[in-house]
Amino acid sequence: MCGIVAYKGPELDAGKIVYDGLKLLEYRGYDSSGIAIIKNKKVKIFKKKGKVKYSEEIFKNSKLKSNIGVGHTRWATHGEPSDINSHPIISYNKRLTIVHNGIIENYKELKLLLEEENYKFYTDTDTEVFVNFIELCLSKAKSFEEGLSYALSKVTGAFGIVLMVNNDPEILYAARKGSPLAIGKFNDNFIIASDASPIIEYTNKIIYLEDDTFLKIKKNNFKIYDYDLKSVKKIFKEVDVELQKVDLGKYDSYMLKEIMEQPNSLTQTMLGRVKDNDITLGGIRENVNNLLEAKRIIIIGCGTSWHAALTAEYFLEKYLKIPVEVEYASEFRYRDPIIYNNDIVFAISQSGETADTLEATKIARKKGAKVLGIVNSVGSSIARETDEGCYLHAGPEIGVASTKAFTSQLLVFFMIGIKAGYLKGNISDLKYHKMISQLKELPLKVQESLEKNSLIEKIAKKIYKNDHCLFMSRGNNFPVALEGALKLKEISYIHAEGYPAAELKHGPIALIDENMPVVVICTKSDEYEKTLSNVMEIKARKAKVIGVVDPKNFHMKKHFDYSIEVPNTSKDFSPILNQIPLQLIAYHCAVLRGCDVDRPRNLAKSVTVE
């Protein structure tokens, strides 16, 4: 989850490039940050617990400039957030300086080996073990490359690392196994980063380091090796990534900004795909026939993406008439899933770097499935690993709690389901065109929902002091209840759970009393009368009930303590509209509780460790 930036070159100030890059990567972790540069063949390290700005202030006061530097923003795994556990970390014999993203699983046995060699440790991190092990291997090898390749081959776990050789500012190494690293080159300058965002301001010519390889930069040349020290050919290619503005504008937080951007993000997701009363599946054109002939669809994801997958399950089964299975990527990869050659697997991830989803993708492909990616980040690992896929084009999402990416994920699946269902003959011409018209209306209807922001803030003031909250719905809005609960717990730290409404009486109803707010998604559907019955059961136990309703059942307001009206749409597309007030409830509760909505505790945007 950590963010890495490094620079080597004759033209620019390493410190400025590194810190500018760390600001763009802070979404990956904000427990601590730091930078190391080499000046006059001496390493200078500036690091501090907390956000990037704290270590940046220390570095700026130094007024040091260099042509080589590495930086890191940390999401803590081994070792609590502290100054001493912050990266960069220097090896015991002062030969190397490292920044590391990932987890070293065999660090305990490596540490025992190092202690036998009289190595001492000053941090609680697996990274210090890693860099010392590399240093030890170097001392016993004929060449630096031989020692490094041996060390990398003996480490288990995931890593993306950059190494400075402390007495030689002309050399920089990087290596990858599981954790992403991008390399950009312009003139004789090199930038290495966890994703492309710190690079593309300077160049769009980028290569991505592959697993089980390492990079050596010496002066103005570079070479990539595998662990057998064989050269790996990589050509810098222009990538279609733009550095989009991520300033807050008039908003107090990125999360609120991204919630309010959803009319535009949904429009962008449809751009070029919904036109002339038709849907074009350009991103998966080579696999349209495979999708139509598939006997089963499997969707893998984690967190919010998993909730999007659950919603897609309802829609795709309805219109493709084939079974759809939704899997936690983190569990899929640790069993022996049964995959048939004609299965279609969708891998869904906002960042495109989620470690579990990436590994599950590789497993599915090895077993013969066609794997299609649904990601937001262009050029990400999952985008490169899948056979084809669709980019969300939702724009950068900086807030850790996903909002606009979630609704764009739903929209992509709706477009795929409509087009595939139509091609299979399960959707008539009349219904096809009607559904497309309804899709086109969604951005405007989302805007109408967002205009209830002031009302939702008032409702949040009634519940934000509660320590628990339940969400419930039925049918294709049940995953919306799950996502609403996740948003609330992610950023406000209120314990929240989502349930199918009928499941309340099978246990959770025991929790309901006057101190338990319950949010009910109850827009017009075949199930809403039954949901109303569940509401009455809750009311009988004195809970405060917040209802999400639409004009077709607005009369139900009388049954709720508080109600939020969303515009009417078809049952199929209602999850997008119904999610909007739940995002705003979570946001306002978090603000009222004094929480940092963009950087919730213990979380990071991109989960690149298991």
C-alpha positions in Angstrom: 0.0 0.0 0.0 2.9 2.3 0.5 4.0 4.9 -2.1 7.5 5.0 -3.6 9.1 7.8 -5.7 12.7 8.0 -6.8 14.6 10.2 -9.2 18.1 10.1 -10.8 19.3 12.5 -13.4 21.4 15.6 -14.1 18.7 18.1 -14.9 16.3 18.4 -11.9 16.3 18.6 -8.1 15.6 15.2 -6.7 14.0 16.5 -3.5 11.4 18.5 -5.3 10.5 15.7 -7.7 10.3 13.1 -4.9 8.1 15.3 -2.6 5.8 16.4 -5.4 5.4 12.7 -6.2 4.8 11.7 -2.7 1.9 14.2 -2.5 0.3 12.4 -5.4 0.9 9.0 -3.8 -0.2 9.9 -0.3 -3.5 8.0 -0.9 -1.4 4.8 -0.7 -0.5 5.5 3.0 -0.1 8.4 5.4 1.3 6.9 8.6 4.7 8.4 7.9 6.8 9.7 5.1 10.4 10.5 4.3 13.1 11.2 1.7 16.7 10.3 1.3 19.2 12.0 -1.0 22.9 11.6 -1.6 25.0 14.7 -1.3 28.8 14.6 -1.5 28.6 10.8 -1.3 26.8 11.1 2.1 23.2 10.0 2.7 20.9 12.6 4.2 17.5 11.3 5.5 14.5 13.4 6.4 11.5 11.5 7.7 8.6 11.9 10.1 5.6 10.2 11.5 2.4 11.5 9.9 1.5 13.1 6.6 3.9 14.0 3.8 3.8 17.7 4.7 5.6 17.0 8.0 8.7 15.5 6.5 8.5 17.9 3.6 8.9 20.8 6.0 12.1 19.2 7.5 13.6 18.7 4.1 12.8 22.2 2.8 14.6 23.7 5.8 17.7 21.8 4.9 17.9 23.6 1.5 19.9 20.6 0.1 19.8 19.8 -3.6 20.8 16.5 -5.2 20.5 14.7 -8.5 19.5 11.4 -6.8 16.8 10.7 -4.2 14.2 8.3 -2.9 11.0 8.9 -1.1 8.3 6.9 0.7 4.8 7.4 2.2 3.9 4.6 4.5 1.0 2.4 5.4 2.2 0.6 8.4 2.4 -3.2 8.4 5.3 -4.4 10.6 6.0 -1.8 13.2 3.8 0.9 14.5 3.8 4.4 12.8 6.8 6.2 14.3 9.7 8.3 13.2 12.1 5.4 13.6 9.9 3.0 11.6 9.5 5.5 8.8 11.2 4.9 5.4 13.8 5.4 3.9 15.9 2.9 6.0 19.6 2.5 5.9 21.3 -0.9 6.2 23.4 -1.8 9.2 26.7 -1.3 7.5 25.5 1.9 5.9 26.0 0.5 2.4 22.4 0.8 1.2 19.3 2.9 1.6 15.9 1.4 0.8 12.3 2.3 0.3 9.9 -0.6 0.2 6.2 -1.3 -0.5 5.0 -4.8 0.4 5.3 -7.4 3.1 8.2 -9.8 3.6 6.7 -13.0 4.9 9.9 -14.9 5.9 11.4 -11.9 7.7 11.6 -13.8 11.0 13.9 -16.5 9.6 15.9 -13.9 7.7 16.3 -11.9 10.9 17.6 -14.9 12.8 20.1 -15.6 10.1 21.3 -11.9 10.2 21.6 -11.9 14.0 23.9 -14.9 13.6 26.0 -12.6 11.4 26.0 -10.0 14.2 23.5 -7.6 12.5 21.7 -5.3 14.9 18.2 -3.9 14.3 16.9 -0.4 15.2 13.3 -0.6 13.8 10.4 -3.0 14.1 10.0 -3.3 10.3 10.4 -6.2 7.9 12.0 -3.6 5.6 15.1 -3.3 7.8 15.5 -7.1 7.7 15.1 -7.0 3.9 17.8 -4.3 3.3 20.2 -6.0 5.7 19.7 -9.3 4.0 20.5 -7.7 0.7 23.6 -6.2 2.2 24.7 -9.5 3.6 24.2 -11.2 0.2 26.2 -8.5 -1.5 29.1 -9.1 0.9 29.4 -12.7 -0.2 28.8 -12.2 -4.0 31.2 -11.6 -6.8 29.1 -8.7 -8.1 26.4 -6.4 -6.9 23.9 -7.8 -9.4 24.7 -11.4 -8.4 24.2 -10.6 -4.7 21.0 -8.7 -5.3 19.4 -11.3 -7.5 20.3 -14.0 -4.9 18.7 -12.0 -2.1 15.6 -11.2 -4.1 15.1 -14.9 -5.0 15.3 -15.9 -1.3 12.7 -13.5 -0.1 9.1 -14.6 0.1 6.2 -12.1 0.0 5.5 -9.0 -2.0 7.8 -6.1 -2.6 8.5 -3.1 -4.8 11.8 -1.5 -3.7 14.2 1.1 -4.8 17.8 1.0 -3.5 20.5 3.7 -3.4 24.1 2.7 -3.2 25.2 5.2 -0.6 28.8 5.7 -1.8 27.8 5.9 -5.5 25.3 8.5 -6.5 25.5 7.4 -10.1 23.6 4.1 -9.5 20.0 3.3 -8.6 18.4 -0.1 -8.4 14.7 -1.1 -8.3 13.0 -4.5 -8.0 9.5 -5.9 -8.1 7.6 -8.9 -7.0 3.8 -8.3 -6.6 4.0 -4.5 -5.8 3.8 -2.2 -8.8 6.7 0.0 -10.1 6.6 2.3 -13.1 9.7 3.8 -14.7 9.7 7.0 -16.8 12.6 8.3 -18.8 13.2 11.7 -20.4 16.6 12.7 -21.8 19.0 11.3 -19.2 16.6 11.5 -16.3 14.7 8.6 -14.7 11.7 8.6 -12.3 10.5 5.5 -10.5 7.2 5.4 -8.8 4.4 3.1 -7.5 2.1 4.4 -10.2 2.4 6.7 -13.2 1.1 9.9 -11.6 4.4 11.3 -10.4 6.0 10.6 -13.8 3.6 11.9 -16.4 4.2 15.6 -15.6 7.6 15.0 -17.1 7.1 12.2 -19.6 4.5 9.8 -20.9 7.2 7.3 -22.0 6.9 4.6 -19.3 7.8 1.0 -18.7 6.3 -1.2 -16.0 8.7 -3.5 -14.2 7.6 -7.1 -14.2 7.6 -9.6 -11.4 10.9 -11.3 -10.5 13.0 -8.7 -12.3 15.2 -5.8 -11.2 16.4 -2.6 -12.8 19.8 -1.0 -12.7 20.3 2.6 -13.7 23.9 3.8 -14.1 24.5 7.3 -15.3 22.2 7.7 -18.3 21.7 4.0 -19.0 19.4 1.3 -17.7 19.3 -2.5 -17.8 16.7 -4.9 -16.6 17.6 -8.4 -15.3 15.8 -11.5 -14.3 17.1 -13.5 -11.3 19.4 -15.5 -13.6 21.0 -12.2 -14.6 19.7 -12.6 -18.1 18.8 -9.3 -19.8 15.1 -8.5 -20.1 14.1 -6.3 -23.0 11.7 -3.5 -22.3 11.0 -0.6 -24.5 9.6 2.7 -23.2 6.2 3.3 -24.7 3.9 6.2 -24.6 1.0 5.6 -22.2 -2.4 7.1 -22.4 -2.5 8.7 -19.0 -3.1 12.3 -18.2 -2.2 14.1 -15.0 -5.6 15.4 -14.0 -6.1 18.3 -11.6 -6.9 17.0 -8.2 -7.2 20.3 -6.4 -10.1 20.6 -3.9 -11.6 23.6 -5.5 -14.5 24.8 -3.4 -14.8 21.6 -1.3 -13.4 20.8 2.1 -12.4 17.3 1.3 -11.7 15.1 -1.7 -14.4 12.7 -0.7 -17.1 15.4 -0.8 -15.7 16.6 -4.1 -15.8 13.1 -5.6 -19.3 12.5 -4.3 -20.4 15.7 -6.0 -18.6 14.9 -9.2 -20.7 11.8 -9.9 -23.0 13.4 -12.5 -19.9 14.1 -14.5 -18.0 10.9 -13.7 -21.1 8.9 -14.9 -21.2 10.9 -18.0 -17.6 10.3 -18.7 -18.1 6.6 -18.1 -20.7 6.5 -20.8 -18.8 8.8 -23.2 -18.1 7.1 -26.5 -20.0 4.0 -25.3 -23.6 5.2 -25.2 -24.5 7.1 -28.4 -27.0 7.1 -31.2 -29.3 5.0 -29.0 -26.8 2.2 -29.0 -24.1 0.8 -26.7 -20.6 0.0 -27.9 -18.5 -2.4 -25.9 -15.2 -1.2 -27.4 -13.0 -2.3 -24.5 -14.1 -5.9 -24.8 -14.8 -6.2 -28.5 -12.5 -9.2 -29.0 -14.3 -11.1 -26.3 -18.0 -10.2 -27.1 -18.6 -13.7 -28.6 -16.9 -15.3 -25.6 -19.2 -13.4 -23.3 -22.3 -14.4 -25.3 -21.3 -18.1 -25.4 -20.2 -18.2 -21.7 -22.0 -20.8 -19.5 -21.0 -18.9 -16.3 -19.6 -15.6 -15.2 -17.4 -15.1 -12.1 -16.7 -11.7 -10.7 -13.8 -11.1 -8.3 -13.1 -8.1 -6.2 -12.5 -6.7 -2.7 -14.3 -4.2 -0.5 -16.4 -1.7 -2.4 -15.6 -3.5 -5.7 -17.1 -6.7 -4.3 -20.3 -4.8 -3.5 -20.4 -3.6 -7.1 -19.9 -7.2 -8.2 -22.9 -8.3 -6.0 -25.1 -5.7 -7.6 -23.9 -6.8 -11.1 -24.8 -10.4 -10.2 -28.5 -9.5 -10.0 -28.4 -7.6 -13.3 -26.3 -10.0 -15.4 -28.2 -13.1 -14.3 -31.5 -11.3 -15.2 -30.5 -10.4 -18.7 -27.9 -12.9 -19.7 -29.7 -15.9 -18.2 -26.6 -17.6 -17.0 -25.3 -18.2 -13.5 -23.1 -15.4 -12.0 -20.8 -16.1 -9.0 -19.2 -13.3 -7.0 -16.0 -14.1 -5.1 -13.9 -12.4 -2.6 -10.6 -12.2 -4.5 -8.8 -12.8 -1.2 -10.5 -16.2 -0.8 -10.6 -17.1 -4.4 -6.9 -17.3 -4.6 -6.5 -19.6 -1.6 -8.6 -22.4 -2.7 -8.6 -24.5 -5.9 -11.5 -22.8 -7.8 -13.2 -24.8 -10.6 -12.8 -22.9 -13.8 -14.0 -24.0 -17.2 -12.6 -22.9 -20.5 -15.8 -21.1 -21.5 -16.0 -19.2 -18.2 -15.8 -15.4 -18.2 -14.1 -13.8 -15.2 -14.4 -10.1 -14.4 -11.7 -8.7 -12.2 -12.9 -5.4 -10.7 -10.7 -2.9 -8.9 -10.6 0.9 -8.7 -6.9 1.1 -8.5 -6.1 -1.8 -10.7 -3.4 -2.8 -8.2 -5.3 -4.6 -5.5 -2.9 -7.5 -4.6 -5.6 -10.2 -4.0 -7.5 -9.3 -7.1 -4.3 -9.3 -9.2 -3.3 -12.7 -8.0 -6.8 -14.1 -8.5 -6.7 -12.8 -12.0 -3.5 -14.7 -12.7 -5.0 -17.9 -11.3 -8.1 -17.6 -13.4 -6.1 -17.1 -16.6 -3.8 -20.0 -15.8 -6.9 -22.2 -15.4 -8.1 -21.1 -18.9 -10.7 -18.5 -18.3 -11.0 -15.3 -20.3 -10.5 -12.5 -17.8 -11.9 -9.0 -18.4 -10.8 -6.1 -16.2 -13.0 -3.3 -14.9 -10.5 -0.7 -13.5 -10.2 3.1 -13.2 -6.5 3.5 -13.3 -5.1 3.4 -16.8 -2.0 1.2 -17.3 -2.4 -0.5 -13.9 -1.3 -4.0 -13.2 -4.7 -5.6 -13.5 -5.4 -3.7 -16.7 -2.2 -5.2 -18.2 -2.8 -8.7 -16.8 -6.3 -9.2 -18.1 -7.2 -10.2 -21.7 -9.3 -7.1 -22.2 -11.4 -4.7 -20.2 -13.2 -1.4 -19.7 -11.7 1.6 -18.0 -14.2 3.5 -15.8 -12.9 7.0 -16.9 -14.3 8.3 -13.6 -11.3 10.6 -13.1 -8.9 10.5 -10.2 -10.3 9.3 -6.9 -8.1 10.6 -4.1 -10.4 10.0 -1.1 -9.7 6.6 0.4 -13.4 5.7 0.7 -14.5 5.0 -2.9 -17.6 6.8 -4.1 -17.6 7.8 -7.7 -15.7 4.7 -8.8 -18.4 2.5 -7.2 -21.2 4.1 -9.2 -19.1 4.0 -12.4 -18.4 0.3 -11.8 -22.2 -0.3 -11.6 -22.7 1.7 -14.8 -20.1 -0.3 -16.7 -21.7 -3.6 -15.7 -25.2 -2.2 -16.6 -23.9 -1.3 -20.1 -22.3 -4.7 -20.5 -25.4 -6.5 -19.4 -27.7 -4.5 -21.6 -25.7 -4.9 -24.7 -24.9 -8.6 -24.1 -28.6 -9.3 -23.2 -29.7 -7.6 -26.4 -27.3 -9.6 -28.6 -28.5 -12.8 -26.9 -32.1 -11.9 -27.7 -33.1 -11.6 -24.1 -33.9 -7.9 -24.4 -36.2 -6.7 -27.2 -35.5 -3.7 -29.5 -38.1 -1.6 -27.6 -36.7 -2.4 -24.1 -33.1 -2.0 -25.3 -33.7 1.6 -26.4 -35.7 2.3 -23.3 -32.9 1.1 -21.1 -30.4 3.2 -23.0 -32.6 6.3 -22.5 -32.8 5.5 -18.8 -29.0 5.3 -18.6 -28.7 8.7 -20.2 -31.0 10.1 -17.5 -28.9 8.9 -14.6 -26.4 11.8 -14.4 -29.2 14.3 -14.1 -31.0 12.2 -11.5 -27.9 11.8 -9.5 -27.6 15.6 -9.5 -31.1 15.8 -8.1 -30.2 13.4 -5.4 -27.1 15.4 -4.5 -29.3 18.5 -4.0 -30.7 16.8 -0.9 -27.3 17.3 0.8 -28.5 19.9 3.3 -31.4 17.6 4.3 -29.1 14.7 4.7 -26.7 16.7 6.9 -29.6 17.5 9.2 -30.4 13.8 9.4 -26.8 13.0 10.1 -26.9 15.3 13.1 -29.6 13.0 14.6 -27.5 9.8 14.5 -23.8 10.7 14.4 -23.4 10.2 18.2 -24.6 6.6 18.0 -22.0 3.9 18.0 -23.9 1.4 15.9 -26.1 1.5 12.8 -27.8 -1.1 10.6 -28.6 -0.8 6.9 -31.1 -3.0 5.1 -32.9 -3.6 1.8 -34.0 -6.4 -0.5 -33.2 -7.6 -4.0 -30.6 -5.7 -6.0 -30.4 -3.0 -3.4 -29.2 -5.4 -0.7 -25.5 -4.8 -1.9 -26.3 -1.1 -1.6 -27.0 -1.6 2.1 -23.7 -3.4 2.4 -21.9 -0.5 0.7 -23.7 2.1 2.8 -22.6 0.3 6.0 -19.0 0.0 4.7 -18.9 3.8 3.9 -20.1 4.7 7.4 -17.7 2.4 9.3 -14.7 3.4 7.0 -14.8 7.1 7.6 -16.8 7.7 10.8 -15.7 4.6 12.8 -19.4 3.9 13.6 -19.9 0.2 13.7 -22.3 -0.5 10.9 -23.7 -3.7 9.2 -25.8 -4.3 6.1 -28.4 -7.1 5.9 -31.1 -8.4 3.6 -34.2 -7.1 5.2 -35.7 -10.6 5.7 -32.5 -11.7 7.6 -33.0 -9.2 10.5 -35.4 -11.6 12.2 -32.8 -14.3 12.0 -30.6 -12.7 14.6 -29.7 -9.1 14.1 -33.1 -7.8 15.3 -31.9 -8.7 18.8 -29.6 -5.6 18.5 -32.4 -3.2 17.8 -33.4 -0.7 20.5 -33.8 3.1 20.8 -30.1 3.5 20.4 -29.8 1.7 17.0 -30.5 3.8 13.9 -31.6 1.7 10.9 -31.3 2.9 7.3 -33.8 1.3 5.0 -33.5 1.4 1.2 -37.2 1.2 0.2 -37.6 2.5 -3.3 -40.4 1.1 -5.5 -39.9 -2.6 -6.4 -41.6 -5.9 -6.2 -40.2 -6.3 -2.7 -41.0 -3.0 -1.1 -44.3 -4.1 0.6 -42.3 -6.8 2.3 -39.6 -4.3 3.2 -42.3 -2.1 4.7 -43.3 -5.0 7.0 -39.7 -5.2 8.2 -39.8 -1.5 8.9 -42.8 -2.0 11.1 -41.0 -4.7 13.0 -38.1 -2.3 13.6 -40.4 0.6 14.6 -42.0 -1.7 17.2 -38.7 -1.9 18.9 -38.2 1.9 19.1 -35.4 2.2 16.6 -35.0 5.4 14.6 -35.6 4.6 11.0 -34.2 6.5 8.0 -35.8 5.7 4.7 -34.6 6.1 1.2 -37.7 6.4 -1.0 -38.8 7.6 -4.4 -41.9 9.4 -5.7 -43.7 6.2 -6.4 -43.8 5.2 -2.7 -43.4 8.7 -1.2 -46.5 8.0 0.9 -44.3 5.7 3.0 -42.7 8.8 4.5 -45.1 8.5 7.4 -43.5 5.2 8.5 -40.0 6.7 8.8 -38.6 9.0 11.4 -36.6 10.7 8.6 -36.9 10.2 4.9 -34.7 11.0 1.8 -36.4 11.1 -1.6 -34.5 10.1 -4.7 -35.7 10.4 -8.3 -37.6 7.6 -9.8 -35.8 5.2 -12.1 -36.2 1.6 -13.1 -35.5 -1.0 -10.4 -32.5 -2.2 -12.4 -30.7 1.1 -12.1 -31.9 2.2 -8.7 -28.7 1.1 -6.9 -26.8 4.0 -8.4 -29.4 6.6 -7.2 -29.9 4.9 -3.8 -26.2 4.9 -3.0 -25.9 8.7 -3.2 -27.7 9.5 0.1 -25.8 6.8 1.9 -22.5 8.3 0.8 -23.6 11.6 2.1 -24.8 10.2 5.4 -21.4 8.6 6.0 -19.6 11.8 5.0 -21.6 14.1 7.3 -21.5 11.7 10.3 -17.7 11.5 9.9 -17.3 15.3 9.7 -19.5 15.7 12.8 -17.4 13.2 14.7 -14.2 15.1 13.7 -12.8 12.4 11.5 -10.4 12.9 8.6 -12.7 11.7 5.8 -10.0 11.6 3.2 -7.5 9.7 5.3 -9.4 7.4 7.6 -7.4 5.6 10.2 -5.7 2.3 9.3 -6.8 2.5 5.7 -5.1 3.2 2.3 -6.5 3.7 -1.1 -4.6 1.0 -2.9 -4.3 -2.4 -1.1 -1.1 -3.8 -2.6 -0.4 -6.2 0.3 -2.3 -9.3 1.4 
